[in-house]
Amino acid sequence: MNMAGYAFRRFLGALPTLFIIITITFFMMHAAPGGPFDASRRLPPEVERNVKAAYDLDKPLWQQYALYLGKLAHGDLGPSFKNKDFTVTQLIVTGLPVSVRLGLSAMALALFFGSLTGIWAALRQNRWQDYSAMTIAMFGITIPTFVTAPILSLIIGIYGVHLFGQEFSLPVGGWGGGALRNMILPVTVLALPQIAVIARLMRGSMVEVLRANYIRTARAKGLSTHRIVLGHALRAAMLPLVSYLGPAVAALLTGSLVVEQIFGLPGIGRYFVQGALNRDYTLVMGVVICYAGLIILLNFVADILLALLDPRVRLS
């Protein structure tokens, strides 16, 4: 099967997954106690009936589900129950660029420093540098973002650090129009766990590749370590990393829910948390669909890249 056929088959396989996610999320949201208008001021019964009828909440649940799928098929995510001046699509369009910029920046940082650390540790296998790097990476994996975010905010944002004889601090909240100073802390918090994972993954992959016969042949020919790593070993060592890119970006997206809330960033992760607390069904559904679509798309891209880089992958 050629690449186009392989890509089409992978795309069709993702559609049932998206449908299952939509279905489960819809019924879980409606099964949660409370409703979107319970926290509001008590309405007269006639007004409450009219409000529920306007949002189709007076209909049986299966009928609400069918109506939602019908609107979704036409690209309509519905109105937000709490943000009455905005549709869900408008809120996502407003918040998505913030989340994407945050996630891509963290991913780029993680790929750069994680790959360098993993290669550096692999070239010094079983030495103190290797053990030190992997120990630090293990701590980076185990410490969650909701712990590192307050700690870094306290140290760098509140107390400040001294660099070159001057005190240096960073904003601990707000987006500031995407200014670099406002992005450093949240991007760093998001990237730290992924740097640790990528470092361990790259280290293990590089160690295995450096033991291959063709690497031994390259060394026997007198090639330098720099040329062996960049010219021969790096491409093969990156294959497991390419496979991990989809789950890695998924982890960054879900991790941004906490980070955006802690740092007060206007991304879709913050909308998701607010929507869940307010029982804003349509907003939560819209954010979940957006997240699921992005994760499925990124996994799809990772599969295609792996098929292009690794000739051993069968396109069937």
C-alpha contacts under 8 A as a table, 3 or more apart, distances in Angstrom:
res1	aa1	res2	aa2	distance
1	M	5	G	6.07
1	M	6	Y	6.48
1	M	315	L	5.49
1	M	316	S	5.78
2	N	5	G	5.45
2	N	6	Y	6.27
2	N	315	L	6.64
3	M	6	Y	5.00
3	M	7	A	6.09
3	M	315	L	6.82
4	A	7	A	5.15
4	A	8	F	6.15
5	G	8	F	5.08
5	G	9	R	6.14
6	Y	9	R	5.21
6	Y	10	R	6.27
6	Y	315	L	5.51
6	Y	316	S	6.51
7	A	10	R	5.16
7	A	11	F	6.16
7	A	300	F	7.96
7	A	304	I	6.92
8	F	11	F	5.03
8	F	12	L	6.25
9	R	12	L	5.20
9	R	13	G	6.20
10	R	13	G	5.05
10	R	14	A	6.44
10	R	300	F	6.94
11	F	14	A	5.25
11	F	15	L	6.89
11	F	300	F	7.28
12	L	15	L	5.52
12	L	16	P	7.82
13	G	16	P	6.45
13	G	17	T	7.42
14	A	17	T	5.26
14	A	18	L	6.45
14	A	296	I	6.72
15	L	18	L	5.20
15	L	19	F	6.28
16	P	19	F	4.98
16	P	20	I	6.14
17	T	20	I	5.21
17	T	21	I	6.28
18	L	21	I	5.12
18	L	22	I	6.24
18	L	289	I	7.68
18	L	292	A	6.72
18	L	293	G	7.18
19	F	22	I	5.17
19	F	23	T	6.20
20	I	23	T	5.10
20	I	24	I	6.10
21	I	24	I	5.33
21	I	25	T	6.04
21	I	289	I	7.88
21	I	292	A	7.59
22	I	25	T	5.30
22	I	26	F	6.07
22	I	285	M	7.31
22	I	288	V	7.73
22	I	289	I	6.75
23	T	26	F	5.24
23	T	27	F	6.46
24	I	27	F	5.53
24	I	28	M	6.02
25	T	28	M	5.12
25	T	29	M	6.02
25	T	285	M	6.87
25	T	288	V	7.77
26	F	29	M	5.42
26	F	30	H	6.47
26	F	65	Y	7.42
26	F	281	Y	7.83
26	F	285	M	6.80
27	F	30	H	5.16
27	F	31	A	5.98
28	M	31	A	5.01
28	M	32	A	6.40
29	M	32	A	5.45
29	M	279	R	7.48
29	M	281	Y	6.54
30	H	33	P	7.84
30	H	281	Y	7.61
34	G	38	D	6.30
34	G	279	R	7.23
35	G	38	D	5.37
35	G	278	N	7.80
35	G	279	R	5.60
35	G	280	D	8.00
36	P	39	A	7.31
36	P	81	F	6.62
36	P	82	K	7.49
36	P	278	N	5.94
36	P	279	R	4.67
36	P	280	D	5.47
36	P	281	Y	7.36
37	F	40	S	5.37
38	D	41	R	7.89
38	D	42	R	7.81
39	A	278	N	7.84
43	L	47	V	6.18
43	L	48	E	5.72
44	P	47	V	5.35
44	P	48	E	6.14
45	P	48	E	5.06
45	P	49	R	6.13
46	E	49	R	5.21
46	E	50	N	6.33
47	V	50	N	5.07
47	V	51	V	6.16
48	E	51	V	5.11
48	E	52	K	6.20
49	R	52	K	5.25
49	R	53	A	6.07
49	R	58	D	7.45
50	N	53	A	5.01
50	N	54	A	6.13
51	V	54	A	5.11
51	V	55	Y	6.64
52	K	55	Y	5.31
52	K	56	D	5.97
52	K	57	L	4.76
52	K	58	D	5.46
53	A	56	D	4.84
53	A	57	L	5.94
53	A	58	D	5.40
53	A	59	K	7.82
54	A	57	L	7.68
55	Y	58	D	7.97
56	D	59	K	5.82
56	D	64	Q	6.53
57	L	60	P	7.83
57	L	64	Q	7.07
59	K	63	Q	6.29
59	K	64	Q	6.25
60	P	63	Q	5.33
60	P	64	Q	6.33
61	L	64	Q	5.00
61	L	65	Y	6.18
62	W	65	Y	5.01
62	W	66	A	6.26
63	Q	66	A	5.02
63	Q	67	L	6.12
64	Q	67	L	5.13
64	Q	68	Y	6.08
65	Y	68	Y	5.12
65	Y	69	L	6.25
66	A	69	L	5.19
66	A	70	G	6.22
67	L	70	G	5.05
67	L	71	K	6.30
68	Y	71	K	5.19
68	Y	72	L	6.01
69	L	72	L	4.91
69	L	73	A	6.08
70	G	73	A	5.23
70	G	74	H	6.86
71	K	74	H	5.27
71	K	75	G	6.54
71	K	76	D	5.10
71	K	77	L	6.92
71	K	78	G	7.61
72	L	75	G	4.92
72	L	76	D	5.05
72	L	77	L	5.85
73	A	76	D	7.38
76	D	89	T	7.73
77	L	87	T	7.61
77	L	88	V	5.89
77	L	89	T	6.22
77	L	282	T	6.74
77	L	286	G	6.04
78	G	87	T	6.14
78	G	88	V	6.03
78	G	89	T	7.67
78	G	282	T	6.21
79	P	84	K	7.17
79	P	86	F	6.61
79	P	87	T	4.15
79	P	88	V	5.49
79	P	282	T	6.77
79	P	283	L	7.83
80	S	83	N	5.27
80	S	84	K	5.88
80	S	86	F	6.36
80	S	87	T	5.37
80	S	88	V	5.40
80	S	280	D	6.62
80	S	281	Y	7.93
80	S	282	T	5.96
80	S	283	L	5.66
81	F	84	K	5.97
81	F	280	D	5.48
81	F	281	Y	7.50
81	F	282	T	7.24
81	F	283	L	7.75
82	K	278	N	7.46
82	K	280	D	6.41
83	N	86	F	5.69
83	N	87	T	7.74
84	K	87	T	7.54
86	F	90	Q	6.09
86	F	91	L	6.67
87	T	90	Q	5.25
87	T	91	L	6.50
88	V	91	L	5.15
88	V	92	I	6.20
88	V	282	T	6.85
88	V	283	L	5.50
88	V	286	G	6.40
89	T	92	I	5.17
89	T	93	V	6.06
89	T	286	G	7.52
90	Q	93	V	5.11
90	Q	94	T	6.18
91	L	94	T	5.08
91	L	95	G	6.16
91	L	268	I	7.77
92	I	95	G	5.10
92	I	96	L	5.48
92	I	268	I	6.11
92	I	286	G	7.70
92	I	287	V	7.07
93	V	96	L	5.52
93	V	97	P	7.24
94	T	97	P	6.85
94	T	98	V	7.93
94	T	267	G	7.72
95	G	98	V	5.52
95	G	99	S	6.57
95	G	266	P	5.78
95	G	267	G	4.08
95	G	268	I	4.78
95	G	271	Y	7.95
96	L	99	S	5.15
96	L	100	V	5.97
96	L	267	G	5.94
96	L	268	I	5.70
97	P	100	V	5.10
97	P	101	R	5.94
97	P	267	G	7.49
98	V	101	R	5.29
98	V	102	L	6.10
98	V	178	G	7.76
98	V	265	L	7.74
98	V	266	P	6.81
98	V	267	G	5.13
98	V	268	I	7.86
99	S	102	L	5.05
99	S	103	G	5.98
99	S	253	L	7.60
99	S	256	S	7.31
99	S	267	G	5.00
99	S	268	I	6.43
99	S	269	G	7.31
100	V	103	G	5.09
100	V	104	L	5.91
101	R	104	L	5.32
101	R	105	S	5.97
102	L	105	S	5.36
102	L	106	A	6.23
102	L	183	M	7.43
102	L	186	P	7.64
102	L	187	V	6.05
103	G	106	A	5.14
103	G	107	M	6.06
103	G	187	V	7.49
103	G	190	L	7.71
103	G	249	V	7.29
103	G	252	L	5.90
103	G	253	L	6.48
103	G	256	S	7.54
104	L	107	M	4.93
104	L	108	A	6.07
105	S	108	A	5.22
105	S	109	L	6.21
105	S	187	V	6.51
106	A	109	L	5.11
106	A	110	A	6.05
106	A	187	V	5.00
106	A	188	T	6.71
106	A	190	L	5.95
106	A	191	A	4.67
106	A	252	L	7.73
107	M	110	A	5.01
107	M	111	L	6.04
107	M	191	A	6.46
107	M	194	Q	7.68
107	M	248	A	7.99
107	M	249	V	7.07
107	M	252	L	7.68
108	A	111	L	5.21
108	A	112	F	6.19
109	L	112	F	5.33
109	L	113	F	6.20
109	L	191	A	6.44
109	L	195	I	7.70
110	A	113	F	5.52
110	A	114	G	5.34
110	A	115	S	7.86
110	A	191	A	5.29
110	A	192	L	7.04
110	A	194	Q	5.63
110	A	195	I	4.38
110	A	198	I	7.23
111	L	114	G	5.26
111	L	115	S	5.67
111	L	195	I	6.81
111	L	198	I	6.91
112	F	115	S	5.54
112	F	116	L	6.27
113	F	116	L	5.16
113	F	117	T	6.00
113	F	195	I	6.30
113	F	199	A	7.80
114	G	117	T	5.19
114	G	118	G	6.08
114	G	194	Q	7.49
114	G	195	I	4.33
114	G	196	A	6.35
114	G	197	V	7.48
114	G	198	I	4.96
114	G	199	A	4.25
114	G	202	M	7.63
115	S	118	G	5.12
115	S	119	I	6.12
115	S	195	I	7.97
115	S	198	I	6.35
115	S	199	A	5.61
115	S	202	M	5.96
116	L	119	I	5.28
116	L	120	W	6.01
116	L	199	A	7.48
117	T	120	W	5.10
117	T	121	A	6.11
117	T	133	A	7.24
117	T	199	A	5.48
117	T	203	R	7.80
118	G	121	A	5.19
118	G	122	A	6.12
118	G	198	I	7.27
118	G	199	A	4.11
118	G	200	R	5.97
118	G	201	L	7.20
118	G	202	M	4.82
118	G	203	R	4.08
118	G	204	G	7.82
118	G	206	M	7.74
119	I	122	A	5.06
119	I	123	L	6.23
119	I	199	A	7.78
119	I	202	M	6.45
119	I	203	R	5.67
119	I	206	M	6.52
120	W	123	L	5.38
120	W	124	R	6.55
120	W	130	D	7.82
120	W	203	R	7.89
121	A	124	R	5.12
121	A	125	Q	6.01
121	A	129	Q	6.43
121	A	130	D	4.43
121	A	131	Y	7.96
121	A	133	A	6.64
121	A	134	M	7.79
121	A	203	R	6.16
122	A	125	Q	4.99
122	A	130	D	6.95
122	A	203	R	4.97
122	A	204	G	7.23
122	A	206	M	6.07
122	A	207	V	5.40
123	L	207	V	7.68
124	R	127	R	5.70
124	R	129	Q	6.53
124	R	130	D	5.76
125	Q	130	D	5.55
125	Q	207	V	7.66
126	N	130	D	5.89
126	N	131	Y	6.73
127	R	130	D	5.30
127	R	131	Y	6.43
128	W	131	Y	5.09
128	W	132	S	5.92
129	Q	132	S	5.18
129	Q	133	A	6.10
130	D	133	A	5.35
130	D	134	M	6.22
131	Y	134	M	5.31
131	Y	135	T	6.02
132	S	135	T	5.17
132	S	136	I	6.23
133	A	136	I	5.29
133	A	137	A	6.13
134	M	137	A	4.83
134	M	138	M	6.11
134	M	199	A	7.80
134	M	200	R	6.59
135	T	138	M	5.11
135	T	139	F	6.52
136	I	139	F	5.19
136	I	140	G	6.29
136	I	196	A	7.71
137	A	140	G	4.89
137	A	141	I	6.29
137	A	195	I	7.65
137	A	196	A	4.25
137	A	197	V	7.00
137	A	199	A	7.07
137	A	200	R	7.03
138	M	141	I	5.15
138	M	142	T	6.36
138	M	196	A	6.73
139	F	142	T	5.25
139	F	143	I	6.15
140	G	143	I	5.64
140	G	192	L	6.31
140	G	193	P	5.14
140	G	195	I	7.89
140	G	196	A	5.47
141	I	144	P	7.50
141	I	193	P	4.94
141	I	194	Q	7.55
141	I	196	A	5.86
141	I	197	V	6.48
142	T	193	P	7.91
143	I	147	V	6.72
143	I	148	T	7.06
143	I	193	P	7.69
144	P	147	V	5.58
144	P	148	T	6.61
144	P	193	P	7.68
145	T	148	T	5.07
145	T	149	A	5.76
145	T	189	V	6.13
145	T	190	L	6.77
145	T	193	P	7.87
145	T	255	G	7.30
145	T	258	V	7.48
145	T	259	V	7.12
146	F	149	A	5.48
146	F	150	P	6.90
146	F	258	V	6.62
146	F	259	V	7.19
146	F	262	I	7.92
147	V	150	P	5.96
147	V	151	I	6.48
148	T	151	I	5.12
148	T	152	L	5.97
148	T	189	V	6.38
149	A	152	L	5.42
149	A	153	S	6.02
149	A	185	L	7.76
149	A	186	P	7.42
149	A	189	V	5.86
149	A	259	V	7.23
149	A	262	I	7.46
150	P	153	S	4.96
150	P	154	L	5.99
151	I	154	L	5.16
151	I	155	I	6.18
152	L	155	I	5.11
152	L	156	I	5.62
152	L	157	G	7.12
152	L	185	L	7.34
153	S	156	I	5.54
153	S	157	G	4.68
153	S	158	I	6.43
153	S	172	V	5.61
153	S	185	L	7.33
154	L	157	G	5.54
154	L	158	I	4.87
154	L	159	Y	6.22
155	I	158	I	6.04
155	I	159	Y	5.25
155	I	160	G	5.90
155	I	161	V	7.26
156	I	159	Y	6.01
156	I	160	G	4.42
156	I	161	V	5.92
156	I	168	F	7.53
156	I	169	S	5.32
156	I	170	L	6.21
157	G	160	G	5.59
157	G	169	S	5.02
157	G	170	L	4.76
157	G	171	P	5.78
157	G	172	V	5.52
158	I	169	S	7.18
158	I	172	V	7.84
159	Y	169	S	7.46
160	G	167	E	6.24
160	G	168	F	5.40
160	G	169	S	4.47
160	G	170	L	7.59
161	V	167	E	5.57
161	V	168	F	5.18
161	V	169	S	6.42
162	H	165	G	6.04
162	H	166	Q	5.30
162	H	167	E	4.38
162	H	168	F	5.81
163	L	166	Q	5.31
163	L	167	E	6.26
163	L	168	F	6.56
170	L	181	R	6.14
170	L	182	N	7.03
170	L	184	I	7.78
170	L	185	L	7.39
171	P	174	G	7.58
171	P	181	R	6.70
171	P	182	N	5.61
171	P	185	L	7.90
172	V	182	N	7.40
172	V	185	L	7.26
172	V	263	F	6.13
173	G	182	N	7.22
173	G	262	I	7.67
173	G	263	F	4.37
173	G	264	G	5.41
173	G	265	L	7.22
174	G	182	N	6.85
174	G	263	F	6.24
174	G	264	G	5.21
174	G	265	L	5.52
174	G	266	P	7.99
175	W	178	G	5.47
175	W	179	A	7.09
175	W	182	N	5.79
175	W	183	M	7.29
175	W	264	G	7.42
175	W	265	L	5.46
175	W	266	P	7.12
176	G	179	A	5.53
176	G	182	N	6.28
178	G	182	N	6.74
178	G	183	M	6.71
179	A	182	N	5.46
179	A	183	M	6.51
180	L	183	M	5.12
180	L	184	I	6.31
181	R	184	I	5.63
181	R	185	L	7.97
182	N	185	L	6.93
182	N	186	P	7.82
183	M	186	P	5.73
183	M	187	V	5.84
184	I	187	V	5.40
184	I	188	T	5.96
185	L	188	T	5.15
185	L	189	V	6.15
186	P	189	V	5.10
186	P	190	L	6.17
186	P	259	V	6.38
186	P	260	E	7.72
186	P	263	F	6.99
187	V	190	L	5.18
187	V	191	A	6.01
188	T	191	A	5.06
188	T	192	L	6.04
189	V	192	L	5.61
189	V	193	P	7.89
189	V	259	V	7.66
190	L	193	P	6.89
190	L	194	Q	7.56
190	L	252	L	6.45
190	L	255	G	6.88
190	L	256	S	7.06
190	L	259	V	7.32
191	A	194	Q	5.31
191	A	195	I	5.99
191	A	252	L	7.85
192	L	195	I	5.13
192	L	196	A	6.46
193	P	196	A	5.21
193	P	197	V	6.37
194	Q	197	V	4.99
194	Q	198	I	5.91
194	Q	248	A	7.00
195	I	198	I	5.27
195	I	199	A	5.95
196	A	199	A	5.17
196	A	200	R	6.39
197	V	200	R	5.36
197	V	201	L	6.12
198	I	201	L	4.94
198	I	202	M	5.85
198	I	241	L	7.17
199	A	202	M	5.24
199	A	203	R	5.96
200	R	203	R	5.09
200	R	204	G	6.23
201	L	204	G	5.41
201	L	205	S	6.20
201	L	240	P	7.46
201	L	241	L	6.92
202	M	205	S	5.10
202	M	206	M	5.83
202	M	237	A	6.74
202	M	238	M	7.08
202	M	240	P	7.92
202	M	241	L	6.89
203	R	206	M	5.22
203	R	207	V	6.11
204	G	207	V	5.26
204	G	208	E	6.39
205	S	208	E	5.25
205	S	209	V	6.27
205	S	237	A	5.07
205	S	238	M	7.53
205	S	240	P	7.14
206	M	209	V	5.05
206	M	210	L	6.02
206	M	233	A	7.10
206	M	234	L	7.41
206	M	237	A	5.09
207	V	210	L	5.25
207	V	211	R	6.62
208	E	211	R	5.42
208	E	212	A	6.94
209	V	212	A	5.27
209	V	215	I	7.54
209	V	233	A	6.12
209	V	236	A	6.89
209	V	237	A	6.22
210	L	215	I	5.88
210	L	216	R	7.69
210	L	233	A	6.68
211	R	215	I	6.79
211	R	216	R	7.11
212	A	215	I	5.46
212	A	216	R	6.60
213	N	216	R	5.08
213	N	217	T	6.26
214	Y	217	T	4.92
214	Y	218	A	6.21
215	I	218	A	4.98
215	I	219	R	6.26
215	I	228	I	7.15
215	I	232	H	7.31
215	I	233	A	7.30
216	R	219	R	5.07
216	R	220	A	6.13
217	T	220	A	4.96
217	T	221	K	6.33
218	A	221	K	5.17
218	A	222	G	6.76
218	A	223	L	5.91
218	A	228	I	6.89
219	R	222	G	5.17
219	R	223	L	5.46
219	R	224	S	7.38
219	R	225	T	7.92
219	R	228	I	7.59
220	A	223	L	7.55
223	L	227	R	6.46
223	L	228	I	6.46
224	S	227	R	5.31
224	S	228	I	6.20
225	T	228	I	5.02
225	T	229	V	6.08
226	H	229	V	5.41
226	H	230	L	6.19
227	R	230	L	5.31
227	R	231	G	5.36
227	R	232	H	7.49
228	I	231	G	5.38
228	I	232	H	5.24
228	I	233	A	6.24
229	V	232	H	5.76
229	V	233	A	4.77
229	V	234	L	5.54
230	L	233	A	6.39
230	L	234	L	5.44
230	L	235	R	7.93
231	G	234	L	6.88
231	G	235	R	7.92
232	H	235	R	6.73
232	H	236	A	7.60
233	A	236	A	5.62
233	A	237	A	6.05
234	L	237	A	5.03
234	L	238	M	6.08
235	R	238	M	5.30
235	R	239	L	6.95
236	A	239	L	5.67
237	A	240	P	6.89
237	A	241	L	7.66
238	M	241	L	4.96
238	M	242	V	6.20
239	L	242	V	5.17
239	L	243	S	6.50
239	L	306	L	6.65
239	L	309	L	7.34
239	L	310	D	7.21
240	P	243	S	5.08
240	P	244	Y	6.32
241	L	244	Y	4.99
241	L	245	L	6.33
242	V	245	L	5.22
242	V	246	G	7.93
242	V	302	A	6.07
242	V	305	L	7.21
242	V	306	L	6.31
243	S	246	G	6.81
243	S	302	A	6.01
243	S	303	D	6.88
243	S	306	L	6.63
244	Y	247	P	5.57
244	Y	248	A	5.93
244	Y	302	A	7.93
245	L	248	A	4.91
245	L	249	V	6.10
245	L	298	L	7.76
245	L	299	N	7.43
245	L	302	A	6.36
246	G	249	V	5.41
246	G	250	A	6.26
246	G	295	I	6.77
246	G	298	L	5.24
246	G	299	N	4.28
246	G	300	F	7.84
246	G	301	V	7.91
246	G	302	A	5.96
247	P	250	A	4.85
247	P	251	A	6.10
247	P	295	I	7.79
247	P	299	N	7.21
248	A	251	A	5.07
248	A	252	L	6.34
249	V	252	L	4.94
249	V	253	L	6.15
249	V	295	I	7.24
249	V	298	L	7.49
250	A	253	L	5.09
250	A	254	T	6.22
250	A	295	I	5.58
251	A	254	T	5.28
251	A	255	G	5.76
252	L	255	G	4.93
252	L	256	S	5.98
253	L	256	S	5.21
253	L	257	L	7.18
253	L	269	G	7.97
253	L	291	Y	7.32
254	T	257	L	5.59
254	T	258	V	7.90
254	T	269	G	7.73
255	G	258	V	5.81
255	G	259	V	6.56
256	S	259	V	4.76
256	S	260	E	5.53
256	S	269	G	6.09
257	L	260	E	5.56
257	L	261	Q	6.38
257	L	268	I	7.90
257	L	269	G	4.16
257	L	270	R	6.02
257	L	272	F	7.46
257	L	273	V	7.14
258	V	261	Q	5.22
258	V	262	I	6.17
258	V	269	G	7.54
258	V	270	R	7.92
259	V	262	I	5.13
259	V	263	F	6.07
260	E	263	F	5.35
260	E	264	G	5.56
260	E	265	L	4.71
260	E	266	P	7.12
260	E	267	G	6.54
260	E	269	G	6.24
260	E	270	R	5.70
261	Q	264	G	5.11
261	Q	265	L	6.57
261	Q	269	G	7.45
261	Q	270	R	5.38
261	Q	273	V	7.79
262	I	265	L	7.97
264	G	270	R	7.78
265	L	270	R	7.09
266	P	270	R	6.41
266	P	271	Y	7.70
267	G	270	R	5.63
267	G	271	Y	6.80
268	I	271	Y	4.86
268	I	272	F	6.14
268	I	287	V	6.59
269	G	272	F	5.05
269	G	273	V	6.50
269	G	287	V	7.79
270	R	273	V	5.23
270	R	274	Q	6.25
271	Y	274	Q	5.14
271	Y	275	G	5.85
271	Y	283	L	7.50
271	Y	284	V	7.84
271	Y	287	V	7.74
272	F	275	G	5.04
272	F	276	A	6.09
272	F	283	L	7.04
272	F	284	V	5.47
272	F	287	V	6.16
272	F	288	V	7.96
273	V	276	A	5.22
273	V	277	L	6.29
274	Q	277	L	5.21
274	Q	278	N	6.11
275	G	278	N	5.11
275	G	279	R	5.74
275	G	280	D	4.66
275	G	281	Y	7.10
275	G	283	L	5.86
275	G	284	V	5.51
276	A	279	R	5.07
276	A	280	D	6.31
276	A	281	Y	7.61
276	A	284	V	6.26
277	L	280	D	7.76
280	D	283	L	5.52
280	D	284	V	6.29
281	Y	284	V	5.35
281	Y	285	M	6.10
282	T	285	M	5.06
282	T	286	G	5.99
283	L	286	G	5.09
283	L	287	V	6.23
284	V	287	V	5.25
284	V	288	V	6.09
285	M	288	V	5.13
285	M	289	I	6.09
286	G	289	I	5.18
286	G	290	C	6.16
287	V	290	C	4.98
287	V	291	Y	6.07
288	V	291	Y	5.08
288	V	292	A	5.92
289	I	292	A	5.07
289	I	293	G	5.89
290	C	293	G	5.17
290	C	294	L	6.18
291	Y	294	L	5.18
291	Y	295	I	6.13
292	A	295	I	5.14
292	A	296	I	6.03
293	G	296	I	5.22
293	G	297	L	6.00
294	L	297	L	5.04
294	L	298	L	6.05
295	I	298	L	5.15
295	I	299	N	6.11
296	I	299	N	5.16
296	I	300	F	6.05
297	L	300	F	4.96
297	L	301	V	6.22
298	L	301	V	5.01
298	L	302	A	6.13
299	N	302	A	4.97
299	N	303	D	6.19
300	F	303	D	5.17
300	F	304	I	6.35
301	V	304	I	5.12
301	V	305	L	6.15
302	A	305	L	5.09
302	A	306	L	6.08
303	D	306	L	5.09
303	D	307	A	6.20
304	I	307	A	5.09
304	I	308	L	6.27
305	L	308	L	5.05
305	L	309	L	6.12
306	L	309	L	5.14
306	L	310	D	5.76
306	L	313	V	7.58
307	A	310	D	5.44
307	A	311	P	6.66
307	A	312	R	7.96
307	A	313	V	5.50
307	A	314	R	7.61
307	A	315	L	7.43
308	L	311	P	6.93
310	D	313	V	5.90
311	P	314	R	7.62
